[in-house]
Amino acid sequence: MQFDPNELVNEAIQQLQPYVPGKPEEALRRELGLDKIIKLASNEAPLRLSDAVWERAAAALRDIMRYPDGSGFDLKRKLADKLGVTPDMITLGNGSNDVLLILAQAFAGPGREVLFSQYAFAVYPIAAATVGATAVVVPALDHAHDLIAIQEAITPHTRLVYLANPNNPTGTSFSDDDFLHFMEMAPLHCVVVLDEAYFEFAGHKSGIELLKQFPNLVVTRTFSKAYGMAGLRLGYSVSSPQIAEILNRVRQPFNINSVALAAALAVLDEPNYVKDVVELNAVGLQQLLAGLKALDLPCLPTQANFVAFQAGPRAGEIYDALLREGVIVRPLAGYDMPEYLRVSVGLESENTRFLEALGDILKRQA
Ligand SMILES: *Cc1c(COP(=O)(O)O)cnc(C)c1O
């Protein structure tokens, strides 16, 4: 008999498609032998962190024969001070993706429903599937989360709701009032996860302010976007201490590495880094929106550090043509948005290069 792991894999995983990340620069370099490549595909911060951060991360490398502080004691204390919460409300993860998964492991599972919007972040269906839960996808409204429809889709079996504000890949947001109303209506038999990966770029209030009022709310944040540390993998959730204690049972004992811990402490000491990233983003986003408008390409309204634009039926060809010009963006066919591409805000020169390459490609197509 032949050994076929595909016959052994559990049903939920059989149906699962792997997460497709933005194409790494190195991959494009290998494939096309290009050297001047810009990556605007994964919503990373376009600015390098300071030497001071680098030095503290590098210093942590000296002791990598030791396990990291599995409790993340210093970082949790520092974050708690900054956020106005207590350290026992924080759960650290290997990226906030890790925390999103831990939440599914803890609260979802076979026979339980996990709710999220159409066009929501791709990790939510993966988290639901890996724990054997039933994923319920609620139709979006103009590509944005429809909080009323999501609330109406809650059943007695719903245990977890994932909401992203702003959402990726659409960049769309919901208002503070609409979210407050959603929480007021959300029954206590489901945990609501508010994913604030792009919080720093958007103008709205944080869900963290509502934690006292709603014990079933969990807010997730990350160091991967405005904090410039995507490569080190560090994110966290803020919740009631009771939920944090449950997550701590599921979490791998050493899910955060010592270099990320050291770097995060250092980044939190940087007086201007996040502010600089956010300011650069505001200007760069206007540059991209104006440029896309000049090319007659409709954009979804965004409050994040990227924009999804409608490139039309030939979006796939445009994506490939941009690659050949050394510009990496993100195709959204995997999100069931085949006519859209998503571009992250880069440095001014990178935005310019993207817009020029795109303009040339459209001219050639015409
Ligand atoms: C980028 C992103 C995250 C953060 O992922 P990390 O694992 O922290 O790097 C979480 N949620 C959304 C919606 C994102 O786009």
Ligand as a Chemical Component Dictionary entry (heavy atoms), coordinates in Angstrom:
data_LIG
# 
_chem_comp.id                   LIG 
_chem_comp.type                 NON-POLYMER 
_chem_comp.pdbx_formal_charge   0 
_chem_comp.three_letter_code    LIG 
# 
loop_
_chem_comp_atom.comp_id 
_chem_comp_atom.atom_id 
_chem_comp_atom.alt_atom_id 
_chem_comp_atom.type_symbol 
_chem_comp_atom.charge 
_chem_comp_atom.model_Cartn_x 
_chem_comp_atom.model_Cartn_y 
_chem_comp_atom.model_Cartn_z 
_chem_comp_atom.pdbx_ordinal 
LIG C1 C1 C 0 -0.268 42.371 9.241  1  
LIG C2 C2 C 0 -1.504 41.993 9.961  2  
LIG C3 C3 C 0 -1.438 41.419 11.219 3  
LIG C4 C4 C 0 -0.143 41.289 11.938 4  
LIG O1 O1 O 0 0.523  40.139 11.703 5  
LIG P1 P1 P 0 1.803  39.832 12.580 6  
LIG O2 O2 O 0 1.673  38.359 12.798 7  
LIG O3 O3 O 0 1.705  40.577 13.859 8  
LIG O4 O4 O 0 2.962  40.213 11.746 9  
LIG C5 C5 C 0 -2.602 41.100 11.887 10 
LIG N1 N1 N 0 -3.791 41.396 11.345 11 
LIG C6 C6 C 0 -3.903 41.975 10.151 12 
LIG C7 C7 C 0 -5.242 42.328 9.633  13 
LIG C8 C8 C 0 -2.752 42.276 9.419  14 
LIG O5 O5 O 0 -2.857 42.825 8.210  15 
# 
loop_
_chem_comp_bond.comp_id 
_chem_comp_bond.atom_id_1 
_chem_comp_bond.atom_id_2 
_chem_comp_bond.value_order 
_chem_comp_bond.pdbx_ordinal 
LIG C1 C2 SING 1  
LIG C2 C3 SING 2  
LIG C2 C8 DOUB 3  
LIG C3 C4 SING 4  
LIG C3 C5 DOUB 5  
LIG C4 O1 SING 6  
LIG O1 P1 SING 7  
LIG P1 O2 DOUB 8  
LIG P1 O3 SING 9  
LIG P1 O4 SING 10 
LIG C5 N1 SING 11 
LIG N1 C6 DOUB 12 
LIG C6 C7 SING 13 
LIG C6 C8 SING 14 
LIG C8 O5 SING 15 
# 
